[in-house]
Amino acid sequence: MKLNYNEKELHQLLQDFHDLTKLTLTLYDPEGEWILSYPTKENCFCHYIKTSPEGAALCDASDRASFEAAKASGECVIYKCHAGLIEATAPIVSDGFTIGYLMMGQVANATSPEQLQPLIEHALHKYHLSNTETNIANSTSPDTNEANKFVEYDNWKQYANAIPCISDTQIHAAASIMEACISSILYKKLISIEKQQFEQNINTYILNHLTEDLSVDRLCEHLHLSRRKIYEYSEEFLHCSIAKYIKKMRLQHAQTLLTKTNLPISTISEQCGFSDYNYFCRVFKQENGMSARSYRTAQQT
């Protein structure tokens, strides 16, 4: 199910969270794909880890494992990522269906950046990344051998300073605030289903299953929506009850078959999901002002 995102208000919400906690907050869609973050720029340590193919793959696997855990529990999960940093992921659940995730990170339970040196050096070694950076200083000398000078320096402090160091109490408090952000998202409907996509999905499903029992429960399962949401979206987008809309789709298909085929009317009744031929004839006349036979004749003249 395609969703609409009020990106302006969502961005402001994520920024407010950062202004209050100094932590990064990221929104993902139901499939775990990135939507937006604040701050938008990733901290230099995580960025450097992802320059390693192995590191990038494990970052993605760690994220997706957190989505699965959050979805399964229906609650916020706090965990350590593969690189040793602490993150928290919470599902955004609307009427029993997960419509996205918020992730808070990447932080460390430490009292100072200096305590992060072993963690950082271990991660750099694990992913075969150098603990030095090489900068090229351009020389004004015409000698090309002297034009590039390489300066190496120990950079673990640079990475450590980019990682917020907070206590366990602060981590849990920030996670609680993140969950409050989810309540705000749901209350303000900052994430909503797309009308056109809803209509397209429900129309396709109904037309493909006209001869079957089109129960609300089956529609809920197919569209990944609760009964309450199905009823709500039917009134909002289709302007009628779901039962009335199904009957409307059946009758529209009957009109098409009456116009474009020579099938017996009893056969058309069955193919459109009307098990009672007399009921079909009565309903068709009520909705169209003429019998099915008269409708076919009128279309052919």
C-alpha positions, -999 to 999 in steps of 0.1 A, spaced: 0 0 0 15 33 -11 17 60 15 18 98 15 43 116 37 39 152 49 76 157 45 76 193 57 60 185 91 79 153 95 112 171 89 103 196 115 94 169 140 127 151 134 145 185 138 127 192 170 138 158 183 174 166 174 173 201 189 161 186 222 182 154 224 211 161 200 205 127 185 197 117 149 162 105 141 154 86 108 121 77 92 118 45 72 88 31 52 71 -2 59 97 -21 38 126 -5 57 135 19 30 149 53 40 125 83 38 143 111 56 166 119 85 177 148 107 205 157 106 206 148 70 244 142 71 255 109 86 282 111 113 317 105 99 323 72 118 292 55 103 300 70 69 336 56 71 324 22 82 301 20 52 331 26 28 339 -10 35 315 -34 16 314 -57 46 306 -28 69 279 -14 46 263 -49 43 263 -53 81 248 -19 86 219 -27 63 215 -62 80 215 -46 115 189 -20 105 166 -47 90 170 -70 120 158 -41 142 128 -35 119 118 -71 122 123 -71 160 103 -39 164 75 -52 142 73 -85 159 72 -70 194 51 -39 184 74 -19 207 106 1 207 137 -20 208 171 -7 220 201 -26 208 238 -24 198 246 -23 161 273 -44 146 298 -16 151 291 -14 188 269 18 189 235 19 206 204 25 185 167 23 190 139 14 165 102 18 171 74 7 147 48 32 135 16 11 139 -18 22 127 -48 0 134 -27 -31 138 -6 -25 106 30 -13 106 32 17 83 69 27 90 97 29 115 116 55 135 152 49 143 172 68 169 210 66 168 239 63 168 250 68 204 274 53 230 269 47 267 301 65 277 311 95 299 337 108 274 348 104 238 381 90 251 362 59 263 353 52 227 388 47 214 388 8 218 354 5 202 364 27 172 398 10 167 382 -24 169 356 -15 143 383 0 119 404 -31 123 374 -55 119 365 -39 85 401 -35 74 399 3 75 430 24 82 432 44 114 448 72 95 436 96 69 458 108 40 454 144 29 471 158 -2 485 193 4 490 211 -29 524 227 -33 531 258 -53 564 242 -63 566 235 -101 583 202 -92 556 175 -96 574 153 -71 569 179 -44 534 190 -55 517 163 -34 527 160 2 510 132 23 502 139 59 490 111 81 473 117 115 456 96 141 419 103 136 400 81 162 392 113 182 375 128 151 352 98 150 347 98 188 337 134 189 310 127 163 293 101 185 270 114 213 280 100 247 250 97 270 239 75 299 215 46 299 189 68 315 192 94 288 191 67 261 158 53 275 144 88 279 152 97 243 136 65 232 104 75 251 104 109 234 108 91 200 77 71 208 59 103 216 69 115 182 52 85 167 20 94 186 22 128 171 27 114 136 -4 92 139 -25 119 156 -17 145 129 -18 119 101 16 129 88 17 95 71 -14 86 52 -26 61 25 -27 74 -10 -63 77 -24 -54 67 -60 -34 37 -49 -62 25 -26 -88 28 -54 -65 10 -79 -57 -18 -55 -93 -24 -44 -106 -22 -80 -80 -47 -93 -87 -72 -65 -125 -70 -69 -123 -74 -107 -100 -104 -103 -123 -121 -78 -158 -112 -89 -170 -148 -89 -158 -153 -53 -171 -143 -19 -156 -108 -15 -157 -105 22 -143 -75 41 -118 -98 59 -103 -109 25 -100 -73 15 -83 -64 47 -58 -92 43 -50 -82 7 -48 -45 13 -30 -49 47 -56 -28 64 -78 -33 94 -116 -35 91 -120 0 106 -95 14 81 -113 -3 52 -146 12 63 -130 46 69 -112 47 35 -143 35 17 -163 64 30 -135 89 25 -123 78 -10 -151 58 -25 -180 78 -9 -200 47 0 -198 15 21 -175 -12 10 -205 -36 3 -222 -10 -19 -189 -4 -38 -185 -41 -45 -220 -43 -58 -213 -13 -80 -182 -30 -95 -202 -62 -102 -229 -43 -120 -204 -22 -140 -187 -54 -151 -222 -68 -160 -228 -37 -182 -195 -44 -200 -203 -80 -207 -238 -71 -218 -224 -46 -243 -193 -65 -256 -204 -102 -255 -233 -123 -265 -232 -144 -233 -265 -154 -218 -277 -130 -191 -277 -159 -166 -240 -166 -174 -232 -129 -170 -249 -129 -136 -227 -158 -125 -195 -143 -138 -202 -111 -120 -206 -128 -87 -244 -130 -84 -254 -165 -74 -291 -156 -75 -302 -148 -111 -335 -132 -100 -316 -110 -75 -293 -99 -102 -321 -89 -125 -339 -70 -98 -308 -51 -87 -297 -44 -122 -330 -28 -130 -330 -8 -98 -296 7 -106 -300 12 -143 -337 20 -147 -341 -9 -172 -337 -47 -173 -305 -63 -183 -321 -74 -216 -333 -39 -224 -299 -25 -215 -282 -49 -240 -307 -40 -267 -302 -2 -261 -264 -5 -263 -266 -24 -296 -288 1 -314 
